Amino acid sequence: RHIDLGGLAFTSGIGFTFDESLLGRTMASGQRIVLVNNLAAFEMRYGSELGGLIAGEFADDTRLSNDGEQVTLVGAGGEVIRDFIFNDVPPWPEAADGAGFSLVLVAPLTNPDHGDPGSWRASTTVGGNPGSSDHAPFMGDPDADQDLDGLSAFLEHALGSDDTDPASGPQRYGATVQRLELEGVAPDDYLLLNYRRNLAADDVIYLVEVPPDLVTWNSGTGIVEYLSEVHQGDGTSIVTYRSSTPIGGAEGEVAHYIRLRVAGR
């Protein structure tokens, strides 16, 4: 099936009308195309072999801002197809702000909310993958444990470790207690969870959860809070969350729990 691009245009963020596309007015379902600011500069960095994916150049005075802005794509009749604001501050991926990594939409075929920072990640490598994807889907038995380290193959995929190497597991990461001074709140102790994320694992949903009773586990804003994500330069990042409320009292007086749960998308 081919999609008619006639009349489609970006009206904010960048300025480009697809009637001017170098590739014509249609594209195949699932096909990727590239819009560039400067064709010569793009080919100098990525090579001319991507030329067949480039739909055209957008105006220099409408280039995307590093500080975030609104992006709008409209149809031939003026109907809004996409209208969202991206940004460069947490929880948006900071590695995509000036460090050379691209801002990548996670699992685009699931039609994610483009305005949700959780729908985006940094590319696995500097420069990104224009015209293609760096997504590496899980293959095999998700419940396997080839290296007998107690971690399932799917969990190792999510964490960016190797199910054939028990030494590659997340020994350095886990739960800690840290005293934090939050804005407008007196310093207090919070339960933190650090985990390694495989940036190429777009087929994984990561949920940090805490239990009110060790039977029910809850997640989301107001229960746990995102603190940071630091790109490691090897296709993974270290993500940190904290409990929304302080744990109270001296460490060890009362047991507190926090966990990472991963699920397939």
C-alpha positions in Angstrom: 0.0 0.0 0.0 1.3 3.5 -0.8 0.5 6.6 1.1 -0.3 9.8 -0.7 1.8 12.7 0.6 0.2 15.3 -1.6 -0.6 18.5 0.3 1.1 17.3 3.6 3.2 20.0 5.1 5.2 20.8 8.3 3.9 24.2 9.4 5.8 24.6 12.6 9.2 23.4 13.8 10.4 23.2 10.2 8.8 24.4 7.0 8.4 21.8 4.3 5.6 20.9 1.8 5.7 17.4 0.5 4.4 18.5 -2.9 8.1 19.6 -3.3 9.5 16.1 -2.4 12.4 14.9 -4.4 10.9 11.3 -4.1 7.5 12.1 -5.5 4.2 12.4 -3.7 3.8 8.8 -2.4 5.7 6.5 0.0 5.2 2.8 0.8 3.7 1.8 4.1 6.5 1.5 6.6 9.0 3.3 4.5 11.2 6.0 6.0 12.2 9.2 4.4 14.7 11.9 5.5 14.3 15.7 5.5 17.5 17.6 5.8 18.6 21.2 6.3 21.6 21.0 4.0 21.9 18.2 1.5 25.6 18.7 0.9 26.5 18.7 4.6 24.3 15.7 5.2 26.0 13.6 2.5 29.4 14.7 3.8 28.6 13.2 7.2 26.5 10.2 6.2 27.5 9.5 2.6 25.6 9.7 -0.7 24.2 6.2 -0.4 21.3 7.6 1.6 20.4 10.0 -1.2 17.5 7.8 -2.3 15.8 8.4 1.1 16.0 12.2 1.2 12.7 13.8 0.4 14.1 17.3 0.4 15.6 20.3 2.2 13.7 22.4 4.7 14.4 26.1 5.0 17.4 27.1 7.0 15.4 29.7 9.0 13.1 26.9 10.2 15.6 24.4 11.5 14.7 22.6 14.7 15.7 24.3 17.9 18.1 22.5 20.4 16.0 24.0 23.1 12.8 22.2 22.1 9.8 23.6 20.2 6.4 22.8 18.7 6.3 20.5 15.6 3.1 20.4 13.5 2.3 18.2 10.5 -0.9 19.0 8.6 -2.8 17.2 5.9 -4.0 18.4 2.5 -7.1 19.8 4.0 -5.4 21.5 6.9 -6.3 18.8 9.4 -3.7 18.2 12.1 -1.8 14.9 11.7 0.8 15.5 14.4 1.1 18.4 16.8 3.5 18.1 19.7 6.2 19.9 21.7 9.6 18.2 22.3 12.1 19.5 24.8 15.7 19.0 26.0 15.2 18.9 29.8 14.5 15.9 31.9 12.6 13.6 31.6 13.3 14.2 27.9 16.6 12.4 26.8 19.4 14.8 27.7 21.9 12.9 25.6 20.1 14.1 22.5 20.8 17.8 23.4 24.2 18.7 22.0 26.0 15.4 22.7 25.6 14.1 19.2 22.9 11.5 19.8 19.6 11.7 17.9 16.1 11.9 19.5 14.4 8.7 18.5 10.7 7.8 18.8 10.2 4.5 20.7 8.2 1.8 18.9 6.7 4.2 16.3 4.3 1.4 14.9 2.4 1.5 18.2 1.4 5.1 17.5 2.9 6.5 20.8 2.0 9.9 22.2 4.6 12.2 20.6 4.3 14.8 23.3 5.2 12.3 26.1 8.9 12.4 26.9 8.7 8.7 27.7 7.9 8.0 24.1 11.4 9.2 23.1 15.0 8.0 23.7 18.5 8.9 22.6 20.0 6.9 19.7 22.4 4.1 20.6 25.3 5.8 18.8 26.4 9.3 18.0 24.8 10.6 14.8 21.8 8.3 15.0 20.5 6.2 12.1 18.8 8.5 9.5 16.5 6.5 7.2 16.7 3.3 9.3 16.4 2.2 12.9 18.8 1.1 15.7 16.1 -1.0 17.3 17.3 -4.5 18.2 14.3 -6.7 18.9 14.4 -9.7 21.3 14.8 -13.1 19.6 14.5 -16.5 21.2 12.9 -17.9 24.4 12.1 -15.0 26.8 12.3 -17.4 29.8 15.6 -18.9 29.0 18.6 -18.5 31.3 21.5 -19.8 29.4 24.2 -18.5 31.8 22.3 -19.7 34.9 22.6 -16.3 36.6 18.9 -16.1 37.6 18.1 -13.5 35.0 15.8 -14.4 32.2 16.9 -13.9 28.6 14.3 -11.2 28.1 15.3 -9.3 31.3 19.0 -9.4 30.1 17.8 -8.0 26.7 16.1 -5.2 28.6 19.2 -4.5 30.7 21.7 -4.7 27.9 23.5 -7.7 29.4 24.4 -11.0 27.8 22.5 -14.2 28.6 25.7 -16.2 27.8 27.8 -14.3 30.3 26.9 -14.3 34.0 29.5 -11.6 34.6 27.6 -9.1 32.4 24.6 -8.8 34.7 23.5 -5.7 36.7 25.6 -6.3 39.8 26.5 -2.6 40.1 22.9 -1.4 40.1 20.0 -1.7 42.4 18.2 0.0 45.3 19.9 2.5 47.6 18.9 5.0 50.2 20.0 8.6 49.6 19.4 11.8 51.4 17.9 14.3 49.0 17.2 18.0 49.3 14.2 18.7 47.0 13.0 22.1 46.2 10.7 23.4 48.9 11.1 20.3 51.0 13.4 19.6 54.0 16.2 17.1 53.3 15.1 13.5 53.8 15.9 9.9 52.9 14.4 8.4 49.8 14.6 5.0 48.3 16.4 5.1 44.9 16.5 2.5 42.1 19.2 2.5 39.4 19.0 0.2 36.4 20.7 -0.2 33.1 18.6 0.3 30.1 19.2 -1.2 26.6 18.4 1.8 24.4 17.9 -0.5 21.4 15.1 -2.5 23.2 12.1 -0.6 21.9 10.1 -3.8 22.5 10.5 -3.4 26.3 8.3 -1.4 28.8 10.2 -0.5 32.0 8.2 0.1 35.2 9.6 1.1 38.5 7.2 0.0 41.3 6.8 0.2 45.0 4.3 -1.8 47.1 1.9 -0.6 49.8 1.6 -4.2 51.1 4.0 -6.5 49.1 1.0 -7.9 47.3 0.1 -4.9 45.1 2.8 -3.0 43.3 2.2 0.5 42.0 4.0 2.8 39.6 3.5 6.2 38.1 3.9 9.9 39.1 3.1 10.4 42.7 4.4 7.0 43.5 7.9 7.0 42.0 9.7 10.0 40.4 12.1 10.1 37.6 15.5 11.5 38.5 18.0 11.0 35.7 19.1 9.0 32.7 22.8 9.0 31.7 23.9 7.7 28.3 26.9 5.3 28.7 28.0 5.6 25.1 27.7 1.9 24.6 24.1 1.6 23.6 22.9 1.6 27.2 21.9 4.2 29.8 21.7 4.3 33.6 18.2 5.3 34.7 17.5 6.5 38.3 14.1 6.8 40.0 13.2 7.6 43.6 10.2 6.9 45.8 7.8 9.9 45.8 7.7 10.1 49.6 10.6 9.8 52.0 11.1 6.5 53.7 11.2 8.2 57.1 13.2 7.3 60.2 16.7 5.6 60.2 17.5 3.1 57.6 16.7 -0.4 58.7 14.0 0.5 61.2 11.2 -0.4 58.7 11.6 -2.4 55.5 11.0 -0.5 52.2 10.9 -2.0 48.8 11.3 -0.9 45.2 11.6 -3.0 42.1 12.0 -2.8 38.3 9.5 -4.8 36.2 9.9 -5.2 32.5 7.2 -6.3 30.1 7.0 -6.9 26.3 5.5 -4.2 24.2 
